[in-house]
Amino acid sequence: MNNKQKAIQGGKWMTTSTVISTVFQFIQIAILARLLEPTDFGIVSVSTMLISFFSMFTNLGFNNSIIYKQEKNIGTLSSLYFLNLFLGLVIFIIVLSCAPFIADFYNEPRLKDIIRVASLFFLIVYFGQIYSILMQKELQFKKLALIDIVGSSIGIVTTITFAYSGFKEYSLIYGQLSMQVFKTLSQICLGRSLFMPKLHYKYLEIKEHLKFGVYNLGDGIVGFLQSNSDNFLIGSMLGVKALGYYTLASQLAVFPMTRLNPIVLQVAYPIIAKMKENASEVKKAYLKILDFLSYCNIPLLGGLYITSDSVVPLIYGAGWEPTISLIKILVLVSLFMCLAQPLFTLAFSKGKPNLLFYLNICTLVIKIPLIYFLGKMAQSSGVAWAFVISTFLNLTINFFLVHSMIGSFLLPFLKNILKTFLFTALMIICVYLYKTFIGSQGIIHLLMQIFIGGTVFISLTLSYKFTLSDIRELRKKS
């Protein structure tokens, strides 16, 4: 099986995994929204944000360097493995020690114990991380998908069980930890044919990986700060309850992008890394990725925008109405992020992670003042609009960087995306008319809105973008 066939099969498996885990996550949030308070979600959001931040330091950015350099040397991989474990232990101790200060900063005593429990993540995840990277490098996406499906199942069952037992915000942390324990053990078992560590460490062997990872790590830190500064400032300025509302809105609005894009990019990056010397093929691959992501994300985001006032009260129950207006704003953030993310595949395949670092620095400088001033003026909504403006500016600079690497691409991109925007606009109009003249509340009306929107978009697609014969031909090739 060649790399293209492996990529197609990998895409199928990762899509299946994502669909299943997405359904699980919706079920979990729907249940927890009725068992937990907005404050509980806010507390867990702070803890998760902290863990995500420190997670970047433990691998020093070598994840992508292993794929970029197609690293196979057991000694080098062993050195990276043990360095990673050591840094994980150091970060665990740091997070554990910081818990009281973070709780004081947010004026929320419950945060201290939550962060201490969540810090166990660092004693678990990095034992299996390198196996996951190597399976990705070898395009073994079926194994990764199965691990994710079963791990998600374990996580949701654990979370809901503890939530019903009265553990409140701890239920989410216990669910995440149980899921990660399973994933780590599975990664080791299924990936050991690719790598078995030996007691070995030499700095000179990993020097190039660490050098490659400096910008990757710097980009991760700056990217984290600019993508989470809204959560940080809302929590500090408006409190953890407001953060709880914003967190749920953000999860829903950015959810399609955060679930779908990693599938495509995870499969595409190793392939593009193998063709990095062929400029025309890289450009063609980038445009295909951009077209696919926009085609899949834009109608989902448009559907979420027009149905959010029906979805939120039905699925999450009473008390979550403040999230509706935030969702309608944050879908724009998701759209701009969707179009910006494929730069990742270009930058790393060409060995230029520094571009992402500089881009995120520019965005951060713009975003933080915007969030502060607009947040003071309009609270959570102001923060959301600041996120929209800064993300749009990020996308604009992003496209300039893409042009510098692959040449002119904007006209074919706009030609492809125009149809998707028109189809989505017509879909939104049809759903709006149904809501206005027939009804919007209740399960029947929501299902009808989804049916109408889906029917309109698919009909337009089959009429003006793909034919049934095109789809059948694509299935034969795959």
RAPEKA-V948879 format. One record per residue. N is the residue number from 1. SS is DSSP state (hx for helix, st for strand, lp for the rest). PHI is phi in whole degrees, -180 to 180 (999 if undefined). Layout:
n = (N:N)
ss = (SS:SS)
phi = (PHI:PHI)
This chain:
n = (1:2:3:4:5:6:7:8:9:10:11:12:13:14:15:16:17:18:19:20:21:22:23:24:25:26:27:28:29:30:31:32:33:34:35:36:37:38:39:40:41:42:43:44:45:46:47:48:49:50:51:52:53:54:55:56:57:58:59:60:61:62:63:64:65:66:67:68:69:70:71:72:73:74:75:76:77:78:79:80:81:82:83:84:85:86:87:88:89:90:91:92:93:94:95:96:97:98:99:100:101:102:103:104:105:106:107:108:109:110:111:112:113:114:115:116:117:118:119:120:121:122:123:124:125:126:127:128:129:130:131:132:133:134:135:136:137:138:139:140:141:142:143:144:145:146:147:148:149:150:151:152:153:154:155:156:157:158:159:160:161:162:163:164:165:166:167:168:169:170:171:172:173:174:175:176:177:178:179:180:181:182:183:184:185:186:187:188:189:190:191:192:193:194:195:196:197:198:199:200:201:202:203:204:205:206:207:208:209:210:211:212:213:214:215:216:217:218:219:220:221:222:223:224:225:226:227:228:229:230:231:232:233:234:235:236:237:238:239:240:241:242:243:244:245:246:247:248:249:250:251:252:253:254:255:256:257:258:259:260:261:262:263:264:265:266:267:268:269:270:271:272:273:274:275:276:277:278:279:280:281:282:283:284:285:286:287:288:289:290:291:292:293:294:295:296:297:298:299:300:301:302:303:304:305:306:307:308:309:310:311:312:313:314:315:316:317:318:319:320:321:322:323:324:325:326:327:328:329:330:331:332:333:334:335:336:337:338:339:340:341:342:343:344:345:346:347:348:349:350:351:352:353:354:355:356:357:358:359:360:361:362:363:364:365:366:367:368:369:370:371:372:373:374:375:376:377:378:379:380:381:382:383:384:385:386:387:388:389:390:391:392:393:394:395:396:397:398:399:400:401:402:403:404:405:406:407:408:409:410:411:412:413:414:415:416:417:418:419:420:421:422:423:424:425:426:427:428:429:430:431:432:433:434:435:436:437:438:439:440:441:442:443:444:445:446:447:448:449:450:451:452:453:454:455:456:457:458:459:460:461:462:463:464:465:466:467:468:469:470:471:472:473:474:475:476:477:478)
ss = (lp:lp:hx:hx:hx:hx:hx:hx:hx:hx:hx:hx:hx:hx:hx:hx:hx:hx:hx:hx:hx:hx:hx:hx:hx:hx:hx:hx:hx:hx:hx:hx:hx:hx:hx:lp:lp:hx:hx:hx:hx:hx:hx:hx:hx:hx:hx:hx:hx:hx:hx:hx:hx:hx:hx:hx:hx:hx:lp:lp:lp:hx:hx:hx:hx:hx:hx:hx:lp:lp:lp:lp:lp:hx:hx:hx:hx:hx:hx:hx:hx:hx:hx:hx:hx:hx:hx:hx:hx:hx:hx:hx:hx:hx:hx:hx:hx:hx:hx:hx:hx:hx:hx:hx:hx:lp:lp:lp:lp:hx:hx:hx:hx:hx:hx:hx:hx:hx:hx:hx:hx:hx:hx:lp:hx:hx:hx:lp:hx:hx:hx:hx:hx:hx:hx:hx:hx:lp:lp:lp:hx:hx:hx:hx:hx:hx:hx:hx:hx:hx:hx:hx:hx:hx:hx:hx:hx:hx:hx:hx:hx:hx:hx:hx:lp:lp:lp:lp:hx:hx:hx:hx:hx:hx:hx:hx:hx:hx:hx:hx:hx:hx:hx:hx:hx:hx:hx:hx:hx:hx:hx:lp:lp:lp:lp:lp:lp:lp:lp:lp:lp:lp:hx:hx:hx:hx:hx:hx:hx:hx:hx:hx:hx:hx:hx:hx:hx:hx:hx:hx:hx:hx:hx:hx:hx:hx:hx:hx:hx:hx:hx:hx:hx:hx:hx:hx:hx:hx:lp:hx:hx:hx:hx:hx:hx:hx:hx:hx:hx:hx:hx:hx:hx:hx:hx:hx:hx:hx:hx:hx:hx:hx:hx:hx:hx:hx:hx:hx:hx:hx:hx:hx:hx:hx:lp:lp:lp:lp:hx:hx:hx:hx:hx:hx:hx:hx:hx:hx:hx:hx:hx:hx:hx:hx:hx:hx:hx:hx:hx:hx:hx:hx:hx:hx:hx:hx:hx:hx:hx:hx:hx:hx:hx:hx:hx:hx:lp:lp:lp:lp:lp:hx:hx:hx:hx:hx:hx:hx:hx:hx:hx:hx:hx:hx:hx:hx:hx:hx:hx:hx:lp:lp:hx:hx:hx:hx:hx:hx:hx:lp:lp:lp:lp:hx:hx:hx:hx:hx:hx:hx:hx:hx:hx:hx:hx:hx:hx:hx:hx:hx:hx:hx:hx:hx:hx:hx:hx:hx:hx:hx:hx:hx:hx:hx:hx:hx:hx:hx:hx:hx:hx:hx:hx:hx:hx:hx:hx:hx:hx:hx:hx:hx:hx:hx:hx:hx:lp:lp:lp:hx:hx:hx:hx:hx:hx:hx:hx:hx:hx:hx:hx:hx:hx:hx:hx:hx:hx:hx:hx:hx:hx:hx:hx:hx:hx:hx:hx:lp:lp:lp:lp:lp:hx:hx:hx:hx:hx:hx:hx:hx:hx:hx:hx:hx:hx:hx:hx:hx:hx:hx:hx:hx:hx:hx:lp:lp:lp:hx:hx:hx:hx:hx:hx:hx:hx:hx:hx:lp)
phi = (999:-78:-64:-64:-65:-63:-64:-64:-64:-63:-61:-63:-68:-69:-66:-59:-60:-68:-60:-66:-68:-66:-60:-59:-67:-62:-63:-62:-64:-61:-73:-67:-62:-92:-107:-115:-94:-53:-62:-62:-64:-64:-63:-65:-62:-63:-63:-64:-62:-65:-63:-62:-64:-71:-61:-67:-79:-77:-108:51:76:-85:-52:-75:-69:-62:-74:-60:-87:51:-65:-129:-66:-66:-64:-64:-64:-67:-61:-65:-63:-73:-62:-63:-63:-63:-65:-60:-66:-62:-66:-57:-66:-64:-63:-59:-74:-80:-53:-62:-69:-68:-61:-67:-61:-89:54:-136:-56:-66:-64:-58:-71:-61:-66:-64:-68:-64:-64:-60:-50:-74:-90:-116:-65:-83:-71:-108:-60:-66:-66:-64:-64:-68:-65:-67:-61:-90:61:-91:-76:-62:-62:-64:-66:-64:-61:-67:-63:-68:-61:-63:-62:-64:-63:-70:-64:-63:-61:-67:-61:-69:-64:-67:-86:91:-85:49:-64:-66:-60:-66:-68:-62:-64:-64:-67:-64:-62:-71:-60:-62:-61:-64:-62:-69:-61:-66:-65:-83:-103:-68:-70:-90:-163:-126:-66:-116:-70:-155:-154:-139:-62:-60:-70:-107:-58:-67:-65:-68:-64:-61:-80:-60:-70:-61:-66:-60:-63:-63:-65:-65:-62:-64:-63:-76:-87:-114:-63:-65:-63:-62:-73:-64:-62:-81:-89:-113:98:-72:-67:-61:-64:-61:-61:-65:-62:-65:-63:-65:-62:-74:-73:-97:-57:-58:-66:-71:-92:-82:-56:-59:-62:-64:-70:-65:-76:-74:-58:-61:-68:-66:-62:-79:-109:-60:-84:-100:-62:-66:-70:-63:-63:-62:-66:-60:-65:-66:-63:-63:-64:-65:-64:-67:-64:-82:-83:-60:-66:-65:-68:-62:-65:-65:-60:-80:-108:-59:-72:-93:-70:-60:-67:-74:-87:-103:82:-72:99:-110:-58:-59:-75:-62:-64:-67:-60:-62:-82:-73:-62:-68:-60:-61:-61:-66:-67:-58:-75:-85:-63:-60:-56:-53:-65:-71:-61:-78:-67:-97:70:-124:-66:-62:-63:-66:-61:-64:-62:-70:-62:-60:-64:-63:-61:-78:-73:-61:-61:-60:-62:-63:-73:-70:-66:-66:-79:-131:53:-60:-63:-63:-63:-61:-68:-62:-64:-61:-62:-67:-70:-65:-65:-60:-64:-61:-65:-53:-67:-64:-67:-61:-59:-69:-96:-121:87:-63:-143:-66:-64:-63:-64:-64:-62:-71:-78:-60:-60:-62:-64:-65:-61:-67:-62:-65:-61:-62:-62:-64:-66:-61:-63:-62:-63:-71:-102:-119:162:-133:-102:103:-64:-65:-65:-64:-62:-66:-62:-64:-63:-63:-61:-64:-64:-62:-66:-66:-62:-66:-62:-68:-85:-128:-122:-125:-100:-62:-67:-62:-66:-64:-65:-64:-66:-65:-67:-82)
